[in-house]
Amino acid sequence: MNDLDALVASANDLFAQSHTPADLENAKAQFLGKSGRITEMMKGMAALSVEEKKSKGAAINLAKQAIEAALNARRQALADAELQVQLKAEALDVTLPGRARARGGMHPVSLTLERIEAIFGSMGFEVAQGPEIESDWFNFTALNTPQDHPARSMHDTFYVEGGSADAPNLLRTHTSPMQIRHAVQHVKRYQALLDAGQTMPEIRVIAPGRTYRVDSDATHSPMFHQCEGLWVGENVSFKDLKVVVTDFCRTFFESDDLVLRFRPSFFPFTEPSAEIDIQFQTGSLAGRWLEVGGSGQVHPNVVRNMGLDPERHIGFAFGMGTDRLTMLRYGVNDLRLFFDGDIRFLSQFQ
Ligand code: PHE
């Protein structure tokens, strides 16, 4: 190998070892720069004879071209590699499925509450909300259930601070306190009409919400939901109760042949009182009586506690278990599933 071939070979090596454009330009300078090896050789030609210039000059030129070609090839290779790195870093796989935003949804019990409000709303009932921490008066005494009443034992609950020593505040055991709370407000609003012996607009209200009892199994949860209903006027009868509740149940379950039974019962705040049972005529529950709530004509003592004269105002109340209604509507057999917060269960209702 002559000197020029060796020079070209070393240029090739050096270029190959250059991994950045800056390294490559430094390497180039060693051969083609102002004092590079090729440049020096060109300068040295001046001292040569014409013959030698011809042959040596041609050889140096060939070597120079070879080095320039190698340089350009290496420049291109480095540029290509850089482009590949950049493309890889910015890669966008348009075939990947999109990242969907997780969608929230309504809880099944909330769906039921909305449905209840819509159905009773269409029958002219307002919706009232009340506190979950309740006084002994509203939860029991005003509802004709005094301190020593045995019916209290079925409503054991969670007592909280506040109230008096012998009648502490508590987590309400039913939505019935809303009967008194709402009626008292209503009567206050129309007191002038009543005092003048005129007729006040009827009380027609539902009060859905959370209730609490010391109770826990597949069909009872310490926290559960009820929906109270109250209709009081001068001429409201038990027949109206049956019509309203029957209409509601048939609409709620979308079943025209649903049968209702008003089974005699006892509640201190209604007289007479009845449990509301329903019976489906088709489906897996067909033929079975299922209890969905309590009801009755508002007791005269309760009417009095509303600020009304029981000789003039009469009405009925009902309270339905909304979790129970939800279980029946969707065929859920364990109440606790509603309150576990398991997305796999809850997402089935969307
Ligand atoms: N509050 C009663 C209960 O929880 C149900 C009820 C409401 C009964 C209204 C009669 C009238 O058991």
Residues whose N, C-alpha, C, O or C-beta is under 5 A from the ligand:
A	BS01	LIG	T173 H174 S176 F267 T270 G294 S295 G296 A317 F318 G319
